[in-house]
Amino acid sequence: MTALLEISSVGMEYKVRHGLFRTFHHTALSDISFTIEQGETLGVIGRNGSGKSTLLELLTGLIRPTSGTIRSPLGAVTRSLLTLGLGFRTDLSGEDNVIVSLVLQGYSRKSARQLVPKISEFAELGPFFYEPVRTYSAGMRARLGFATGTHSNVDLLLIDEVLGVGDIEFRDKAEATMIERMGSEQTVVFVTQAPQQAARLCNRVLWLEQGNIRELGDAKEVANNYQQASRPSTAAKEQSARR
Amino acid sequence: MSSIFRLLDIIDLQARAKLKAEASRLYLSYLWWVLEPMLYVLVFYIVFETLLNRGGPNFVFFLMCGKIPYLWLNKSIVNSGGALFENRGLIGRIDVPKIIFPYITLQEMLYKQWVGFLVLFATALYFDSSITLNWLWLIPVIVVNYLVLVVPSLIAALLVTWAQDFRILIQMGMLFLMFVSGIFWDINDIQNEFWRDFLLTANPLAFLIDSYRKILMYNQAPDLIHLAWLALAFAIMIVIMHRIYELLRYRLTRLVLEA
């Protein structure tokens, strides 16, 4: 296997500005090293505030780490982040959003237009597809985002907790698509709160805790350990055992 | 190279999508493109011709020559201010050069401005001037006009992304500019030669408005040497702004995402 991205000693510190002179420092990630192999599906799990979203932003290339390096040995890697919070211009229609996204993700205008019906069908939005995104429910936005993301033409697809939304039927469809993409050459990094899902879908899982890697390895093993540690009683026992 | 074409494609695609979205929100839709400049003519007509009885028969035409280019500049700069925040969704998903976002706004304004210019030319024909060869000078004047408004628009997008407070300053600045660009008065009426030349040199908009009037009202060619210098100076500034955006690429992403 060849490495798509090499992450070495990456740290990320935020400086948040309040007003003119007051700033607030926060370390989101400290000294993280691992590699993303070409074609693998890597799951990232961890509690809220463990640095998962920051890691995704760094891997997407949106921001640069404050320390350490992210190298791509094979040359430029095109990438796109699929996320729930942001994603669309709410004043534009679903259709226009899809076309703009696809062109940004490497399609020509013509091939983007050809893909539109397929995405529209996958997202199951019906006539809403031609309405402004501001009229969509959260589930509809997520469906549109997922449909666009999985049809993108990028080397590395990063997914931030979007698989958990939508009704059960769509969730199943989304998982099936994920599994299909995993079988292909697509490299995927995906963040989830559900360890069982990570165990099901991923080759490897990375467990983040307070900005550090707690564990990285076989998906089932790490997901299991994470689940054990997350149960409050177990965690308490563990802590007392350490003492 | 192909990536530049792709970015141009995205700029055009999104500008059109935005225009379509805006039109779909309004009952009169695309009709507003014509109505808006026409309403300005009407307001000026009522105030200056009917109420004040000022300035001779083609004073409204004189005003339109100033107001329509000014509106183009004004809308481009003010709307570019919010360009990066508006596209938070894309900025948070894909690493793209941030400079395309103010250009999307500029492209949107350019499409609308063509209608404004058509209204201006129709006004010109109504007030007894006819189309002459000199009208061809409009082409370089409009091109330079575009170069001149790109620079402050790119700066506005940077400043507002850095601190939203700049929106207020920009609006004040635009008001100031409206008064010193010779929209309501003729810059050639300034008796003091030094101040007249100073204003024409220091304020490119004043020079451009004067050029539009020379062509459309007086059937003259604009000052071509001055025009060429303007083009060169602003082209250089545009290149510098592109460098600055490239240097601030990641800083801007963080500013937008953390705001």
HADDOCK unambig.tbl for C-alpha pairs under 7 A between the chains (distance, minus, plus):
assign (segid A and resid 60 and name CA) (segid B and resid 94 and name CA) 6.96 0.50 0.50
assign (segid A and resid 61 and name CA) (segid B and resid 95 and name CA) 6.03 0.50 0.50
assign (segid A and resid 62 and name CA) (segid B and resid 92 and name CA) 6.98 0.50 0.50
assign (segid A and resid 62 and name CA) (segid B and resid 94 and name CA) 6.69 0.50 0.50
assign (segid A and resid 62 and name CA) (segid B and resid 95 and name CA) 5.07 0.50 0.50
assign (segid A and resid 62 and name CA) (segid B and resid 250 and name CA) 6.63 0.50 0.50
assign (segid A and resid 62 and name CA) (segid B and resid 253 and name CA) 6.54 0.50 0.50
assign (segid A and resid 63 and name CA) (segid B and resid 250 and name CA) 5.26 0.50 0.50
assign (segid A and resid 63 and name CA) (segid B and resid 253 and name CA) 6.74 0.50 0.50
assign (segid A and resid 63 and name CA) (segid B and resid 254 and name CA) 6.77 0.50 0.50
assign (segid A and resid 64 and name CA) (segid B and resid 250 and name CA) 6.63 0.50 0.50
assign (segid A and resid 79 and name CA) (segid B and resid 94 and name CA) 6.93 0.50 0.50
assign (segid A and resid 80 and name CA) (segid B and resid 93 and name CA) 5.75 0.50 0.50
assign (segid A and resid 80 and name CA) (segid B and resid 94 and name CA) 5.19 0.50 0.50
assign (segid A and resid 81 and name CA) (segid B and resid 93 and name CA) 4.62 0.50 0.50
assign (segid A and resid 81 and name CA) (segid B and resid 94 and name CA) 6.49 0.50 0.50
assign (segid A and resid 82 and name CA) (segid B and resid 93 and name CA) 6.60 0.50 0.50
assign (segid A and resid 86 and name CA) (segid B and resid 89 and name CA) 4.77 0.50 0.50
assign (segid A and resid 86 and name CA) (segid B and resid 92 and name CA) 6.89 0.50 0.50
assign (segid A and resid 87 and name CA) (segid B and resid 89 and name CA) 4.08 0.50 0.50
assign (segid A and resid 87 and name CA) (segid B and resid 90 and name CA) 6.06 0.50 0.50
assign (segid A and resid 87 and name CA) (segid B and resid 93 and name CA) 6.71 0.50 0.50
assign (segid A and resid 88 and name CA) (segid B and resid 89 and name CA) 5.06 0.50 0.50
assign (segid A and resid 88 and name CA) (segid B and resid 90 and name CA) 6.89 0.50 0.50
assign (segid A and resid 89 and name CA) (segid B and resid 87 and name CA) 6.58 0.50 0.50
assign (segid A and resid 89 and name CA) (segid B and resid 89 and name CA) 6.37 0.50 0.50
assign (segid A and resid 91 and name CA) (segid B and resid 21 and name CA) 6.33 0.50 0.50
assign (segid A and resid 92 and name CA) (segid B and resid 17 and name CA) 6.56 0.50 0.50
assign (segid A and resid 92 and name CA) (segid B and resid 18 and name CA) 6.46 0.50 0.50
assign (segid A and resid 92 and name CA) (segid B and resid 21 and name CA) 5.61 0.50 0.50
assign (segid A and resid 96 and name CA) (segid B and resid 17 and name CA) 6.24 0.50 0.50
assign (segid A and resid 100 and name CA) (segid B and resid 10 and name CA) 6.45 0.50 0.50
assign (segid A and resid 100 and name CA) (segid B and resid 13 and name CA) 6.90 0.50 0.50
assign (segid A and resid 100 and name CA) (segid B and resid 14 and name CA) 6.66 0.50 0.50
assign (segid A and resid 103 and name CA) (segid B and resid 10 and name CA) 6.80 0.50 0.50
